[in-house]
Amino acid sequence: MAITKVVTLQRVETYPGIEADPSADPPIEATDPTLMVVLNETFNAASDPDLPVTASNVKHFSKGDDVSSMPTLVQTIATAIWA
């Protein structure tokens, strides 16, 4: 029997960008908001009594990163914060 993998979105966190402050010492450059995505990956096989097993997969994204492989909700959030 094959092992199956099911990926579910556990949460998405957005972190605000930093506003530029050229008068600071040292000067602070502006940054864009970022995303942290947590996915739960569950592995299962009916013939293996030690399964299912769930692992967390954490991904970080910045403006310009490719989020096309992420769930639709993540893509929607990315589009909104980087517009």
N, C-alpha and C positions, 0 to 999 in steps of 0.2 A: 504494500500500500504506500502511496506517495504521501509526503508531508505537504500539508497545505499551509499557506501563509495568508493571514487576513490583516490588513492595515487599517486602523481607525484613527481619526484625528482626535487627540485627547485635549489639546488646547493650543491657542495662538495668543502670544503676548506681543504687544507693540511697545516700543520704547521711543520716546520723543527724541527728535534731533536737538542739537545744541545751537543756540543762536551765536552768531559771530560777535566777538568783543575785541576789536583791534586795539583798544586802549589798555587791555589787560597786560600784565607782565608775567609771562610771555603772552603775546596775542593769541586769542582763541579763534580758530577757524570754525565756520558753520558746518554742521553735519546733518544728514538726512535721517528721518526716523528709520528704525530697524525692526525686524520681526524675529521672534523665536517661535518655532513650531515644534510641538511635541506630538509624535506619532506613537501609538501602541501597535506593536507587531506581534500577533499571536500565531504560533506554530502548533499544528496539531496533526496527529495521525491516529486513526482508530485502533491500529494494531500496537501502539506504543503506550504502555501504562504510565510512563513518565510525562506524557504530554496531555494537555496543552501547556505551553510555556509562553508567557508574555514578556516582551522586552520593550523598553522605551528607546525611541530614536529621536534625538534632539537635533534640530537644524536651525542655523542662524542665517538670515538673509539681509542684505543691504540693497539700496537702490541700484538697479542695473543687473542684479542677479536673476537668473532664470528660475522662475517658480512654476513653470508650466507642468511639471510632474507632480505638483502638490494638489490636494483637494481643491475644488472650486471655491470654497469659502476662503481659503488662504490666498488664492489668486485675486479674489474680490477685495480683500483687505489690503493686499499689496498695491493694487491699482489705486485704491482710495488714498492711502497714506503717501504714495509717491507721485500723485497727480500734480 
